[in-house]
Amino acid sequence: MRLVAISAGTSDPSTTRMLADRAVQATTERLRRSGHDPAVTVVELAPIAVGIAQSLVTGFPNAAVQPAIDAVATADGVVVSTPVYKAGLSGLFKSFVDLLDNDLLIAKPVLLAATAGSARHAMVVDDHLRPLFAFLRALPAPTSLFATPEDWASPGLGTRTSRAAAELAALMTSGITRAITETNWDDHQHNFAGNATRSPHTAADVDFDTDLMRLARGDT
């Protein structure tokens, strides 16, 4: 079982990374209680920021970015953590997400988290992050995490983290991802040679009998 955390924090130390680490630790503990020992990978976006920008310009992930995308593609669960700037998501975080295939996260469990300097940004997680991952057809945990400087000493943050971790672990071990993708995978549009694990990569993988393909061939 693979658990991947994506952190868009840029400072060192980063509260965004700290929040991701808390969520990962709590989720790992929950998974171990149910007999799973997950392999954990942390994707730090700041060190590959230049590669992300170059990949956006070229339209293709470069060598600096591809391993991060591969890690997300093979994850059984994902923790995403972003700082909030000017009432919105980090541009670095959104730029990385823009590089993901639209089918990469179908039915994949995701825990949403964000940090900010003020509680005024608390709704950014559910107003911005949740719709973004709904578009990607992921399965966000019902409980999201948000932390300001005042929250780190509050027991409430620990309670929310434990609840969110329990939800993510439950989704990861439920088999729901496989059940949904096995049933609906062929009903979605997929990128040819994309990063999703079941994307078509050869002509033999392509269904040429769809309405769109028949139209492209000029069939009536």
C-alpha positions, 0 to 999 in steps of 0.5 A, a space after each residue: 500500500 502506497 501513501 503519497 503526500 504532496 506539499 507546496 510549502 516553500 519555507 524551511 521549516 514549512 508549516 504546510 509540510 508539517 501539516 502534511 506530515 501530521 496527516 501522514 503519520 496519523 493515517 499510517 498509524 490507522 493503517 497499521 492498526 488494520 494490518 497494513 504497512 504503507 510505503 510513504 513518499 513525500 513530494 516537495 514541490 518547491 525543489 522542482 518548481 522550475 521543472 513545473 514551470 518548464 513543463 507547463 510551457 512545453 506541455 510535457 512533464 520533464 525529468 524533474 517532474 515526472 517522478 512526482 507524477 509517477 508517485 501520485 499515479 501509483 498511490 493508494 491514497 494521497 495527502 495534499 497540503 498547500 499554503 493559502 495566498 491572497 485567499 487562494 491556492 498556492 500557484 505552485 500547487 495549482 501548477 503541479 495539479 495542472 500537469 496531472 492527467 484528468 484521469 490520474 486520480 479517478 476514485 483515488 482517496 485524497 485528504 485535503 489540507 491547507 495552511 494560512 496566516 489567518 483564520 479568514 482563509 479557512 474556507 479555501 480548503 472546501 471552496 477551492 481544493 474540494 471542487 478541484 479534486 471533484 473535477 479530477 474525480 478523486 474521492 476527498 475525505 469528508 474532513 479537511 484540515 486547515 491550520 493557522 499559527 494559533 492552531 498548532 497549540 490547539 488540541 482541536 487540530 489533533 482531533 481533526 487530524 485524527 478524524 481525517 486520517 481515519 477517513 482516509 485510511 478507511 477509504 484506502 482499505 475499502 477497495 472502493 477505488 478498484 470497484 469504481 475504476 473496474 466498473 467505469 474506467 472505459 466510460 471515461 476519456 483517457 489521455 493516450 500515453 498518459 500517466 494514469 496506470 491504465 491509460 492507452 499506450 499502444 494502438 492495441 489499447 485504443 477502442 476504435 469503435 467509439 462514436 468519436 473514432 468512427 467520426 474521425 474515420 469518416 464513417 457514417 
